[in-house]
């Protein structure tokens, strides 16, 4: 698939050459990445500085709280745009890296949705990232296959695969192997831009995308940036606005106070919120590091029935129900038997009533 992409910006400089790179980093795709970085890179940098300034205020004694200037959004009666048919049933989701065999197994797992993870589940070496994007091309073309030379087994995507959602790397990360004007480009824009450029129109034509999970957001200002990225990118590649649908991981303490606002900023492009338990606990510790009253015990004791986690999950469900989108639940890591022995509970947040009426997740 090729798109014309005349760009006033010089293409990024790729510092390494790897097998299959020319299929992914085509001149047109690099020009698109340059446009994204030129338009949004400075904004991302400013948002990261805003994170640091907020953390400095919290370190000095402030506590996270709801924003008085967005009270009208929280109290307003409104809903996000409808979720497309392909995302109405999300009762079981599976997550894994963008490694070839694991992608095939995940797509064939019987889960409703597979999150192809360029972030936490994939070691971010340039070789791994490029291989993942190469796999996305084959997924687009229906040629995602793997023949294991060690076992002789063949892996092929079945007739009824899971719906694929891509998780790009977070806004705080840079892709140091690709430079624009001598500076690394945003890893988030790199992953988003390549998957949308190469696969967006084909996925939209089949009604199975393009769908994204957005990790590590800390404010509605960051959600606003993503919405502007989506609008620009859809216009650029010829997709109708609102075609992209994103699920936002609420896995930072600051974001937990801005759930309504995050949905509002992404209201034409949002499909749901997700409880990211372990990252949320880490963010709680990091954010409140100077507040001794909020010290946590050993992590094995920090289960979802603890008040601060239970209230976070309950609020996420309440907000999502009110705004007509899915409320997705995370799960504990490690061996399920070990989790049961120590009393750790998994929790799946039920979907909104509006979606349940359409055959999606039930409350």
ChimeraX attribute file (.defattr): number of C-alpha atoms within 10 A of each C-alpha:
attribute: neighborCount
match mode: 1-to-1
recipient: residues
	/A:1	9
	/A:2	9
	/A:3	13
	/A:4	12
	/A:5	15
	/A:6	10
	/A:7	13
	/A:8	9
	/A:9	15
	/A:10	12
	/A:11	20
	/A:12	24
	/A:13	17
	/A:14	15
	/A:15	9
	/A:16	10
	/A:17	11
	/A:18	10
	/A:19	9
	/A:20	13
	/A:21	16
	/A:22	11
	/A:23	14
	/A:24	22
	/A:25	19
	/A:26	14
	/A:27	15
	/A:28	19
	/A:29	24
	/A:30	24
	/A:31	21
	/A:32	28
	/A:33	27
	/A:34	27
	/A:35	24
	/A:36	20
	/A:37	24
	/A:38	15
	/A:39	14
	/A:40	18
	/A:41	18
	/A:42	12
	/A:43	14
	/A:44	20
	/A:45	14
	/A:46	12
	/A:47	19
	/A:48	16
	/A:49	12
	/A:50	15
	/A:51	15
	/A:52	12
	/A:53	12
	/A:54	17
	/A:55	20
	/A:56	13
	/A:57	12
	/A:58	17
	/A:59	16
	/A:60	11
	/A:61	11
	/A:62	13
	/A:63	14
	/A:64	16
	/A:65	11
	/A:66	14
	/A:67	11
	/A:68	8
	/A:69	7
	/A:70	13
	/A:71	12
	/A:72	10
	/A:73	13
	/A:74	17
	/A:75	9
	/A:76	9
	/A:77	9
	/A:78	13
	/A:79	16
	/A:80	20
	/A:81	17
	/A:82	18
	/A:83	22
	/A:84	14
	/A:85	13
	/A:86	18
	/A:87	23
	/A:88	22
	/A:89	20
	/A:90	21
	/A:91	17
	/A:92	15
	/A:93	21
	/A:94	16
	/A:95	21
	/A:96	18
	/A:97	22
	/A:98	28
	/A:99	19
	/A:100	19
	/A:101	20
	/A:102	16
	/A:103	27
	/A:104	22
	/A:105	17
	/A:106	23
	/A:107	26
	/A:108	19
	/A:109	17
	/A:110	15
	/A:111	17
	/A:112	21
	/A:113	23
	/A:114	25
	/A:115	23
	/A:116	27
	/A:117	22
	/A:118	26
	/A:119	23
	/A:120	15
	/A:121	14
	/A:122	17
	/A:123	13
	/A:124	15
	/A:125	11
	/A:126	16
	/A:127	15
	/A:128	16
	/A:129	21
	/A:130	22
	/A:131	20
	/A:132	24
	/A:133	24
	/A:134	23
	/A:135	22
	/A:136	25
	/A:137	20
	/A:138	15
	/A:139	19
	/A:140	16
	/A:141	12
	/A:142	11
	/A:143	13
	/A:144	19
	/A:145	17
	/A:146	15
	/A:147	12
	/A:148	11
	/A:149	8
	/A:150	6
	/A:151	7
	/A:152	8
	/A:153	9
	/A:154	11
	/A:155	18
	/A:156	16
	/A:157	20
	/A:158	12
	/A:159	8
	/A:160	11
	/A:161	18
	/A:162	25
	/A:163	19
	/A:164	27
	/A:165	23
	/A:166	25
	/A:167	27
	/A:168	23
	/A:169	26
	/A:170	19
	/A:171	22
	/A:172	15
	/A:173	14
	/A:174	18
	/A:175	20
	/A:176	14
	/A:177	17
	/A:178	22
	/A:179	19
	/A:180	18
	/A:181	13
	/A:182	9
	/A:183	14
	/A:184	19
	/A:185	25
	/A:186	28
	/A:187	24
	/A:188	23
	/A:189	26
	/A:190	23
	/A:191	23
	/A:192	23
	/A:193	25
	/A:194	23
	/A:195	23
	/A:196	24
	/A:197	23
	/A:198	25
	/A:199	21
	/A:200	24
	/A:201	20
	/A:202	17
	/A:203	18
	/A:204	16
	/A:205	11
	/A:206	10
	/A:207	14
	/A:208	18
	/A:209	25
	/A:210	23
	/A:211	26
	/A:212	25
	/A:213	22
	/A:214	24
	/A:215	23
	/A:216	21
	/A:217	23
	/A:218	26
	/A:219	21
	/A:220	22
	/A:221	16
	/A:222	20
	/A:223	21
	/A:224	18
	/A:225	17
	/A:226	23
	/A:227	22
	/A:228	16
	/A:229	17
	/A:230	24
	/A:231	19
	/A:232	15
	/A:233	22
	/A:234	20
	/A:235	11
	/A:236	15
	/A:237	17
	/A:238	11
	/A:239	17
	/A:240	11
	/A:241	14
	/A:242	18
	/A:243	21
	/A:244	24
	/A:245	25
	/A:246	27
	/A:247	24
	/A:248	28
	/A:249	25
	/A:250	29
	/A:251	24
	/A:252	25
	/A:253	25
	/A:254	24
	/A:255	24
	/A:256	24
	/A:257	20
	/A:258	21
	/A:259	22
	/A:260	23
	/A:261	22
	/A:262	25
	/A:263	27
	/A:264	21
	/A:265	20
	/A:266	25
	/A:267	23
	/A:268	22
	/A:269	26
	/A:270	27
	/A:271	28
	/A:272	27
	/A:273	27
	/A:274	24
	/A:275	27
	/A:276	21
	/A:277	23
	/A:278	17
	/A:279	17
	/A:280	22
	/A:281	19
	/A:282	14
	/A:283	18
	/A:284	19
	/A:285	16
	/A:286	14
	/A:287	20
	/A:288	20
	/A:289	15
	/A:290	14
	/A:291	15
	/A:292	8
	/A:293	8
	/A:294	11
	/A:295	12
	/A:296	12
	/A:297	8
	/A:298	7
	/A:299	10
	/A:300	10
	/A:301	13
	/A:302	16
	/A:303	19
	/A:304	19
	/A:305	15
	/A:306	10
	/A:307	11
	/A:308	13
	/A:309	17
	/A:310	13
	/A:311	13
	/A:312	19
	/A:313	26
	/A:314	13
	/A:315	16
	/A:316	25
	/A:317	27
	/A:318	15
	/A:319	19
	/A:320	27
	/A:321	21
	/A:322	17
	/A:323	21
	/A:324	21
	/A:325	28
	/A:326	33
	/A:327	29
	/A:328	28
	/A:329	23
	/A:330	17
	/A:331	16
	/A:332	16
	/A:333	11
	/A:334	8
	/A:335	8
	/A:336	13
	/A:337	10
	/A:338	11
	/A:339	16
	/A:340	11
	/A:341	8
	/A:342	11
	/A:343	12
	/A:344	19
	/A:345	13
	/A:346	17
	/A:347	15
	/A:348	16
	/A:349	24
	/A:350	21
	/A:351	26
	/A:352	24
	/A:353	19
	/A:354	20
	/A:355	22
	/A:356	16
	/A:357	11
	/A:358	12
	/A:359	12
	/A:360	22
	/A:361	23
	/A:362	18
	/A:363	13
